[in-house]
Amino acid sequence: MKTLYLIGGTMGVGKTSACRALQQLLPNSVFLDGDWNIHAFQVTEETKALVLDNICYLLNRFLRCSLVESVIFCWVMDLQSTLDEILSRLDTSDCTVKSISLVCHPEVLLKRLQKDVDEGLREPDILERAPARLSRYGALDTVKLDVSASTPQEVAMQIAAQQTGCAMMGGRDLP
């Protein structure tokens, strides 16, 4: 049976890095990042529909591929309606769905984001936008994984350990 990992988290929490590391741990896996690289992306009804259509199309194709065992998808996904919309458009009849939200302490998030701003990877407005979304994840029907003190590799190992049923990772109980 396939496993679909839906991994959400605010900007800068470490979703992409953790998912890349998870892909290396899971055999026959594919990773899709919902952050499309559209220059000057603007959030409108049209662009939201475009992105959701593309995401669901690709996820369904990966789920139908006989060679793929694990499908990893990450995106901000800070609203239950977004998760529900994606799931309603996917054929998950032959897979297990793991919905996980990566969260961290606000001061850790700001430190990570400031580093990205200093390196020119993000615009300064992210320092206000990303922390404002952090509180939304508590209301989601997902497993919350606090990544404040974890490397991407540790996060990936925790997620993979949940798949295999391991109860401990690095001497700490898994959430």
Secondary structure as UniProt FT lines:
FT   STRAND          2..8
FT   TURN            11..12
FT   HELIX           15..25
FT   TURN            27..28
FT   STRAND          29..33
FT   TURN            39..40
FT   HELIX           45..64
FT   TURN            66..67
FT   STRAND          70..75
FT   HELIX           80..88
FT   TURN            93..94
FT   STRAND          95..103
FT   HELIX           106..118
FT   TURN            119..120
FT   TURN            124..125
FT   HELIX           126..134
FT   HELIX           135..139
FT   STRAND          143..146
FT   TURN            148..149
FT   HELIX           152..164
FT   STRAND          168..169
FT   TURN            170..171
FT   STRAND          172..173
//
